[in-house]
């Protein structure tokens, strides 16, 4: 069992949102996301259903052209694979839960375990699954790198 105080985990960045992983288990990911007013999280989609609880502040969630206001104390759910983005209208903190069903197409075993690969082979081990992706597919380690080391990697889509 692990106990944490959410208020103590909220930490704002001035240039980019901050993400802290609370639970990272197969099929269950819980993070606290802190977003300074005026910042946003670009459009993305997740393989699992997403539940967003606003701890503090005010954000706008965009689901394509549709938008939803989310204020402190409110919760919203987003179905799996639905592209969405966030904009902070106040300094905001969100508790975000991503859950994956027991879907055979994503059971966690497809994700490369880079720590287990011999050091000289890690790059090849990580990119072999990447090379087999179809257009529009994604890999879990991109999300995990950003979650584990927020602000240390820059991802650009071309």
N, C-alpha and C positions, 0 to 999 in steps of 0.2 A: 504494500500500500504506500502511496506517495501523496502527501498533502502539500498544497501550494496556495499562496495568497495571490489572487489575481491582480489586486491593486499594486502589489509590489513588482509584478512582472511587466506592467505597462511602461514602455520606454519609447519615446518619440524620436524619430530621425528628422532632420530638417530638409533632407533632399529626397529621401525614399522612405517607404513604409518599413516598419520593423516587425519581424515575425519571430516568435519564440515557440518552440515545440514543447508541448506538455505531455502528450502521449503519441507514440509512433509505433503502433502495433499492426500486424497484418489485418487489413480491412477496417482499421479504426485509427484515424489521425485527428488529434485535437491540438489546435494552435491558438495562441493569442496574437492578434494582429493589431498593431498600433499605427494609426495614420494621422499625420499632421494635417490641419485644415489646408485645403488647396491642392493636396496631393491626391493621386489616384492609383488604382491598381489596374493595369491594362486588361483588355478582354482575354479571357482564358476559359477553359472548361476542364472539368475533372471527371475521372472515370467513375466516381461514386457520387452518391447524393450528398449535398452540402446543407448544413444547418448553420445559420449565422445569427448569433445573439449579440446585440449591441450592449456592451457593458456601460459605455459612456459615449457621449457625442451624438453626431447626426451624420449619416452617410446617405448617398443615393446609390442604389443598385440598379444597374442597367441590364436588362434582358432583351438584347436587340434594341428596337425603338421604344420599348416599354420601360418605364422607370418606376421604382418604388422608394419611398422615403422610409428610412429606418432610424428611429430615435432610441436613446438609452432605454433599456427595459423591454425592447421589442425583439421579436425573433422572426426569421423568415427562412423558408427552405427552398432549395434549388435542386431540380432533378438532375440526375447524372447526365453528363455530356451536353448540357445546355451552356452555350457561351454567355458569359456575364462579365461585368466590370464594376468597380466601385469608385466613387468620388467622395472625398471627405468635405463636408460643409462646416464642420467643427473638428477640433482635435477629437479623435474617436478611437475607441478600443473595442475590438470585436473578438468574441470567442467563436472560433470556426471549427466545426466538426465535419469531417469527411468520412463517410462509411461506404464500404464496398460490400455488395452481396456476394454470395458464394458462386460467382460467375466463373465458369470454366475458362473463359477467355482472359481472365485476370485473377490469378490466385496468388500472386506474389512470387511464384517460382520463376517467372520470366525475367524478373529484375536481376541484373548482374550484381553479384556479390563481390565488388572490387576488392574489399579487404582480404578476401580469401585467395585472390589470384596472386601469383608470384609478382613482385614489383616490376620486373622488366616486361611483363606481359599484360599489365593492367590496361594500358591504352588500347591494345588490340582487343582485349576481353570486353571492354566497355563499348567499343564501337562496332563490333561484329553484330550485336542485336540492332544497333542504330541503322546499319547498312541495309537491314532487311525490312525496315519500316516502310509502309505505304504512305503516300501523301495524305496528310491529315492525322496520322497516327502520332503517338507520343510515347515517351519513356519516363518511368518514374524517377530515375536518378536525377534528372534535371530539376524536378521539384525538390528533391531531398537535398541537393547541393545548396540550393537557395535557402531552404529551411534551416539547414545546419550551419550555414555561413552567410547570413543575410548581408547584402551589400558588398560582398567580396567578389561576386561574379556578375558580369553583365551579359544578358542574353538579348540578342537582336534577331528578329525574324526577317528574312529576306525573301 
